[in-house]
Amino acid sequence: MKSLHFSSALLLALCVSGIASAEGWGTIKGKFVVDGKVGDPAPLEITKDKEVCTKTKLFDESLLVSADGGLKNVCVWVSLGRRDPQPPVHPDYDKTADATILVDNLACAYVPHVAVVRPSQKVEFKNSDPIAHNFKVDGFANNPFNTLVPAGGTYEHQFPSEERVPMVAACSIHPWMSGFIVVKESPYVAVSAEDGTFEIKNMPAGEWKFQFWHTSGGYLGEVKMGGKSEKDRKGEYEVKVEDGKTTDLGVITVSADILKKK
């Protein structure tokens, strides 16, 4: 019986060791581009504290497209099944494992519009404005909160659990304000920039599923990669990461009709 227990423990240790290591590391990158016209972002209706909130022109940030069609604020993360282990983490990510992520109230807008955080990290909700704001964040795996932050003040918070989709951040005082917080255990997360580009470095080599989610379109259930149309209602797409190489997904095309339906 002792021998059986020892063998089982040894097998478990070997399995855990295999999960914790990776046979090389690679990078993925790409660029999200909109096919079709979506129109200019609509100006937001400022109904309160206009002396502060109208110093800069505020627009709806849910659907931002550059002059050449680049789609901003597409979230890309490793998609795992409920029983799948977390991917091995490259040592470079250990440096930021307990970092503090800043989300600022600046001129009555959330900066950044989409923030990415791990459960081991803290979020500093800052109010750089000369007026009070409140941070109202609603999650599924994490408890919601609604906290008033005075002018020039800060509030620190930690989200202990991974969220399936980005959480919505809002301000009850200024109803036009909105943002998103992505909470993922894995550090392999990216948000597309103003030109639609994204990059995730030091991914463990192998076949991985990545999920595409947008602030306006939700799950991107239909895209075109490498000239080939692909569909998945949850926005999951397989990508092969090779050791020491950069996997360039090239232009990932998203139909404007899909974005405008949401």
Secondary structure per residue as TSV (DSSP state, phi and psi in degrees):
chain	resnum	aa	ss	phi	psi
A	1	M	-	360.0	-42.8
A	2	K	H	-61.5	-38.8
A	3	S	H	-63.2	-39.2
A	4	L	H	-65.0	-43.2
A	5	H	H	-62.7	-40.3
A	6	F	H	-65.3	-41.6
A	7	S	H	-64.2	-41.2
A	8	S	H	-64.4	-42.2
A	9	A	H	-65.1	-39.9
A	10	L	H	-64.6	-42.6
A	11	L	H	-62.2	-42.7
A	12	L	H	-63.0	-41.6
A	13	A	H	-63.3	-39.8
A	14	L	H	-65.5	-39.7
A	15	C	H	-64.8	-45.7
A	16	V	H	-62.2	-40.5
A	17	S	H	-61.2	-38.2
A	18	G	H	-67.3	-35.3
A	19	I	H	-69.6	-38.3
A	20	A	H	-77.3	-12.5
A	21	S	-	-110.8	165.8
A	22	A	-	-137.2	145.3
A	23	E	S	-90.9	67.9
A	24	G	-	97.0	169.2
A	25	W	E	-137.9	147.5
A	26	G	E	-143.3	-178.5
A	27	T	E	-126.9	144.6
A	28	I	E	-120.9	148.1
A	29	K	E	-151.4	166.3
A	30	G	E	-176.1	-176.6
A	31	K	E	-143.3	122.9
A	32	F	E	-86.5	128.4
A	33	V	E	-130.7	138.6
A	34	V	E	-88.8	132.4
A	35	D	E	-99.3	107.6
A	36	G	S	116.2	178.7
A	37	K	-	-102.7	137.7
A	38	V	-	-117.6	-9.1
A	39	G	-	84.6	167.5
A	40	D	-	-76.8	150.7
A	41	P	-	-62.6	137.8
A	42	A	-	-76.7	140.2
A	43	P	B	-66.8	144.2
A	44	L	-	-84.1	146.7
A	45	E	-	-85.1	111.2
A	46	I	-	-90.9	116.5
A	47	T	-	-112.5	-3.2
A	48	K	S	-152.0	150.9
A	49	D	-	51.2	47.4
A	50	K	H	-63.3	-27.6
A	51	E	H	-63.5	-23.9
A	52	V	H	-102.4	-44.1
A	53	C	H	-81.0	-6.2
A	54	T	T	-110.0	11.1
A	55	K	S	-65.3	-30.8
A	56	T	S	-125.5	152.4
A	57	K	-	-75.0	125.3
A	58	L	-	-104.0	133.0
A	59	F	B	-125.5	158.8
A	60	D	-	-64.6	118.3
A	61	E	-	-94.7	6.0
A	62	S	S	-69.0	-25.0
A	63	L	S	-141.3	94.6
A	64	L	-	-114.8	124.6
A	65	V	B	-127.3	132.1
A	66	S	-	-76.2	173.9
A	67	A	T	-60.1	-30.8
A	68	D	T	-99.0	15.2
A	69	G	-	93.5	2.2
A	70	G	B	-64.0	133.4
A	71	L	B	-100.2	116.7
A	72	K	-	-85.8	155.1
A	73	N	-	67.5	35.5
A	74	V	E	-88.5	124.9
A	75	C	E	-91.8	133.6
A	76	V	E	-125.3	124.7
A	77	W	E	-145.3	158.9
A	78	V	E	-67.6	129.0
A	79	S	-	-101.3	125.5
A	80	L	-	-123.1	146.6
A	81	G	-	-74.4	167.7
A	82	R	T	-60.1	-31.7
A	83	R	T	-101.0	0.9
A	84	D	-	-75.2	138.0
A	85	P	-	-72.4	156.7
A	86	Q	-	-65.6	145.6
A	87	P	-	-66.8	152.3
A	88	P	-	-56.0	144.9
A	89	V	-	-106.4	126.6
A	90	H	-	-64.8	142.2
A	91	P	G	-54.7	-27.3
A	92	D	G	-59.8	-29.2
A	93	Y	G	-78.6	-14.3
A	94	D	G	-63.6	-28.3
A	95	K	G	-63.8	-26.7
A	96	T	G	-112.9	13.1
A	97	A	T	-61.2	-32.7
A	98	D	T	-116.3	27.1
A	99	A	-	-70.5	161.4
A	100	T	E	-104.7	125.4
A	101	I	E	-96.4	131.3
A	102	L	E	-95.3	129.3
A	103	V	E	-123.3	116.8
A	104	D	E	-109.2	144.5
A	105	N	E	-92.5	106.5
A	106	L	-	-130.3	114.2
A	107	A	S	56.1	40.1
A	108	C	S	65.0	34.9
A	109	A	S	-144.0	149.8
A	110	Y	E	-81.4	130.1
A	111	V	E	-129.3	114.8
A	112	P	S	-78.1	166.0
A	113	H	S	-68.9	-33.5
A	114	V	E	-126.4	119.0
A	115	A	E	-109.9	145.4
A	116	V	E	-117.1	131.1
A	117	V	E	-144.0	149.8
A	118	R	-	-102.3	156.1
A	119	P	T	-58.1	-26.6
A	120	S	T	-78.1	-12.2
A	121	Q	S	-98.1	161.3
A	122	K	E	-109.0	156.4
A	123	V	E	-114.2	127.7
A	124	E	E	-98.4	106.9
A	125	F	E	-85.7	110.9
A	126	K	E	-110.6	145.2
A	127	N	E	-117.6	100.7
A	128	S	-	-86.4	-3.0
A	129	D	S	-85.0	158.0
A	130	P	S	-83.5	15.1
A	131	I	S	-130.2	161.6
A	132	A	-	-75.6	146.3
A	133	H	E	-132.2	164.5
A	134	N	E	-128.8	148.0
A	135	F	E	-103.5	116.3
A	136	K	E	-116.0	111.4
A	137	V	E	-122.1	124.6
A	138	D	E	-114.6	122.0
A	139	G	-	-121.0	-176.5
A	140	F	S	-109.3	-48.3
A	141	A	S	-86.2	-22.6
A	142	N	S	-108.7	150.1
A	143	N	-	-66.4	136.9
A	144	P	-	-70.7	158.0
A	145	F	E	-147.9	157.7
A	146	N	E	-142.6	101.4
A	147	T	E	-122.7	130.9
A	148	L	E	-80.5	131.3
A	149	V	E	-120.6	114.5
A	150	P	-	-68.1	168.7
A	151	A	T	-54.3	127.8
A	152	G	T	75.7	4.3
A	153	G	-	-92.3	175.0
A	154	T	E	-139.4	158.4
A	155	Y	E	-142.0	126.5
A	156	E	E	-103.3	136.5
A	157	H	E	-145.1	150.8
A	158	Q	-	-126.6	135.1
A	159	F	-	-103.1	105.2
A	160	P	-	-74.6	-16.0
A	161	S	S	-122.3	145.9
A	162	E	-	-68.2	143.4
A	163	E	-	-106.6	140.2
A	164	R	S	-65.2	-41.5
A	165	V	S	-129.9	163.3
A	166	P	-	-59.0	141.8
A	167	M	E	-84.7	148.2
A	168	V	E	-90.6	131.6
A	169	A	E	-109.1	137.0
A	170	A	E	-143.1	170.0
A	171	C	-	-126.9	116.3
A	172	S	S	-68.0	-24.9
A	173	I	S	-75.0	-37.5
A	174	H	S	-123.4	91.3
A	175	P	T	-64.8	-14.8
A	176	W	T	-79.6	-14.1
A	177	M	-	-77.9	135.7
A	178	S	E	-156.4	154.0
A	179	G	E	-160.4	-178.7
A	180	F	E	-136.4	147.6
A	181	I	E	-126.6	121.0
A	182	V	E	-97.3	118.9
A	183	V	E	-114.0	112.2
A	184	K	-	-133.8	138.5
A	185	E	S	-63.9	-41.0
A	186	S	S	-77.8	142.9
A	187	P	S	-81.0	-1.7
A	188	Y	-	-85.4	74.8
A	189	V	E	-137.2	143.4
A	190	A	E	-142.8	156.6
A	191	V	E	-126.5	127.0
A	192	S	-	-63.8	142.2
A	193	A	-	-81.2	-174.2
A	194	E	T	-58.4	-32.0
A	195	D	T	-91.3	6.1
A	196	G	S	88.6	-2.0
A	197	T	E	-84.1	153.3
A	198	F	E	-148.2	161.1
A	199	E	E	-154.3	137.3
A	200	I	E	-125.0	116.7
A	201	K	E	-95.3	158.2
A	202	N	E	54.5	45.9
A	203	M	E	-78.5	142.5
A	204	P	E	-64.3	136.9
A	205	A	S	-62.2	145.1
A	206	G	E	140.1	-174.9
A	207	E	E	-91.1	125.4
A	208	W	E	-132.7	150.5
A	209	K	E	-97.9	133.1
A	210	F	E	-116.9	143.0
A	211	Q	E	-106.9	134.8
A	212	F	E	-108.0	125.1
A	213	W	E	-138.1	135.6
A	214	H	E	-122.4	150.0
A	215	T	T	-64.3	-21.3
A	216	S	T	-106.6	-41.7
A	217	G	T	-89.5	-8.8
A	218	G	E	65.8	-143.5
A	219	Y	E	-61.6	128.7
A	220	L	-	-85.4	89.6
A	221	G	-	-78.9	-5.5
A	222	E	E	-149.0	119.9
A	223	V	E	-138.9	170.5
A	224	K	E	-123.8	119.6
A	225	M	E	-124.1	130.8
A	226	G	T	60.6	30.7
A	227	G	T	77.9	3.3
A	228	K	E	-113.4	131.0
A	229	S	E	-76.9	134.4
A	230	E	E	-132.3	142.8
A	231	K	E	-130.7	140.3
A	232	D	-	-162.1	123.7
A	233	R	T	-62.9	-23.3
A	234	K	T	-98.2	6.3
A	235	G	-	67.9	31.0
A	236	E	E	-99.5	131.9
A	237	Y	E	-139.5	138.2
A	238	E	E	-83.4	138.3
A	239	V	E	-136.7	135.9
A	240	K	E	-97.1	123.3
A	241	V	E	-103.4	127.2
A	242	E	-	-109.7	143.9
A	243	D	T	-60.1	127.7
A	244	G	T	72.5	9.3
A	245	K	-	-123.9	162.3
A	246	T	E	-107.1	118.3
A	247	T	E	-87.3	108.4
A	248	D	E	-95.4	110.7
A	249	L	E	-76.2	-7.1
A	250	G	E	68.3	-148.2
A	251	V	E	-81.2	125.4
A	252	I	E	-107.3	110.0
A	253	T	E	-91.7	133.3
A	254	V	E	-122.2	129.9
A	255	S	E	-69.1	136.2
A	256	A	H	-61.3	-31.4
A	257	D	H	-63.0	-37.4
A	258	I	H	-64.9	-42.6
A	259	L	H	-67.7	-36.8
A	260	K	H	-79.6	-15.3
A	261	K	H	-74.9	-24.7
A	262	K	-	-74.9	360.0
